[in-house]
Amino acid sequence: MVHEVTGETPGRTRETRVLHILPAFFEAMGALLLKAPAMNPVLSFRSSRRRFLRRSAAVTAGFPLISRLPVLGANSRLNIAGIGVGGKGMVDITGCDTENLVALCDVDDVRAADAFKRFPDARRFRDFRQMFDRMGRGVDAVTVSTPDHMHFLPAMWAIERGMGVYCQKPLTHTIDEARRLTEAARRKKVATQMGNQGRSNPQLRREVEWVRAGVLGTVHEVHCWTDRPGRWWKQGMEAPTDIRPAPATLDWDLWLGVAAPRPYSPAYAPFAWRGFWDFGTGALGDMGCHLFNLPDMALGIRDATRVEAWSEGMTHVAGPRWSVVRWDIPAEGPRPAFTLWWYDGGKLPPAALFPGETYADNGVIFVGDRDVMLTNYNGGAKFRSGRTAADFRSVPETLPKCTDWDRCHYREWIEACKGGPKALSDFEVAGPMTEVVLLGNVAVRSGRPLTWDRTRMRVTNDADANRWVRQQDRRGWTL
């Protein structure tokens, strides 16, 4: 079932509509002259149930004589499509409301109702594959705000068509997917951004400058923690027994996407999927890409060589009730090696790291040989030495700052889509950081200390653990 709203795209005159369709027209004509195949076989969905894309890929896969440039509407606005526009997805498309929102895609009519009301002229879809097919080259960029297990497919689909991508965190559901998205974005030279918006907070960026300037000395440990799960969502549960017919307003089959078929349960959707391995990435996947922002920008978090995890309550279907994870991050350039620690579900770093301080629900501690800094994922540093921000006025400001930082995260991506500087959480940095986050989950699920070969993307001391590095997608949902 596909829902569409007829009418003109906002912000378009007759003249700009004609200019909008010309690139697609000439590309389609060129493809016919060259007898291009009806579909790019690399991107074809091999589905016996649905054959949505028989005719469109000759146009959308890319004609070699015409480059993929943004098809800007009136006032040089991007044409943006939102995939998953309920909940956080509504926040994401609203963050892009300076542009033309031309299409909205969601499998749940109730969750998407606010978005449909806010942007009544956007065409509506339930299946992102149909959206790409019907919209053709009328989309410059997409936001992807689906559950974790469905980040990769629409993001890759858009990248291969030369579209910019804003994708929620964690970037992907598996390490392999993160690597492939990063490489594809680099190859296609598209503008990307992950939805870890705290990276755009001016206070966090100022603290990055302090750490880079050496106010802590050499950092040899970083500790990050969150209060998830628990009151936010459950983990450590068995498969749900509350089985019901899916609501008529929800296409449950499309919601499952790459995941194996199963009956609908309200324990999965619309929110609590985060705790289930098949759909989410647990507390570490959900919050790691926020809390690792500052240490990643200041030190670089990539290419871990060893990881070990301790946890309790994990089941075959769900993440643990709590976990503690340690990664060994190797030296990079002049920056020495350091250890990265993670705590969730009520576990906290040692109190001795910052005596006399009651740790907040979420936080980050940098341990250097000159000082220790306690902060949060949006900044707000305290120093064990008692120093304050006034002591670091002389540290040069090297990162851009803005006051409306939550919108700034979207604006930096939009400007990158229009040819401006790269966004500071583009996939070149977000991809490797996501790999480290998800490697922590591999260690949690393995229960053993693991050694990691980043180049070969393999656990070298536990062959069985490699089953969680990649996933077997459901038949019919394969690129």
MONORKA-V644755 format. One record per backbone hydrogen bond with DSSP energy under -1.0 kcal/mol. NH is the residue of the N-H (numbers start at 1). CO is the residue of the C=O. If there is no record, write none. Layout:
NH&CO  NH&CO
This chain:
12&9  17&13  18&14  19&15  20&16  21&17  22&18  25&21  26&22  27&23  28&24  29&25  30&26  31&27  32&28  33&29  34&30  35&32  36&31  43&40  47&45  59&56  60&56  61&57  66&63  69&67  72&70  73&77  76&73  80&100  81&141  82&103  83&143  84&105  89&86  91&87  92&88  93&89  94&90  95&91  97&94  99&96  100&78  102&80  102&100  103&80  104&123  105&82  106&125  109&249  112&108  113&110  116&112  117&113  118&114  119&115  122&119  123&102  125&104  131&127  132&128  133&129  134&130  135&131  136&132  138&135  140&79  141&79  142&164  143&81  144&166  145&83  149&279  150&147  151&148  155&151  156&152  157&153  158&154  159&155  160&156  162&159  163&158  164&140  165&191  166&142  167&193  168&144  176&469  178&174  179&175  180&176  181&177  182&178  183&179  184&180  185&181  186&182  187&183  188&184  189&185  190&185  193&165  194&425  195&167  196&194  199&196  200&197  201&198  205&201  206&202  207&203  208&204  209&205  210&206  211&207  212&208  213&209  214&211  215&210  217&214  220&367  221&367  222&339  223&365  224&341  225&363  226&343  230&233  236&319  243&241  244&264  250&247  251&107  252&250  255&251  256&252  257&253  259&256  268&265  269&265  274&271  275&272  276&273  277&317  279&276  280&276  282&274  285&281  286&282  287&283  288&284  290&287  291&287  292&288  293&290  296&292  297&293  298&294  299&295  300&295  305&328  307&450  308&326  310&324  312&322  315&318  319&275  321&312  322&312  324&310  325&342  326&308  327&340  328&306  329&338  332&335  335&332  338&329  339&220  340&327  341&222  342&325  343&224  344&323  345&228  347&344  353&350  354&351  357&354  363&225  364&375  365&223  366&373  367&221  368&371  369&218  370&216  371&216  373&366  374&382  375&364  379&376  382&374  384&372  386&383  391&388  392&389  395&392  405&403  408&404  409&405  411&407  412&408  414&410  415&411  416&412  417&413  418&414  419&416  420&415  426&423  429&426  430&426  431&427  433&429  434&430  435&431  436&432  437&433  438&434  439&435  440&436  442&438  443&439  444&440  445&441  446&442  447&443  450&307  452&305  453&458  457&453  458&453  460&451  465&462  466&463  467&464  468&465  469&466  474&258  477&474
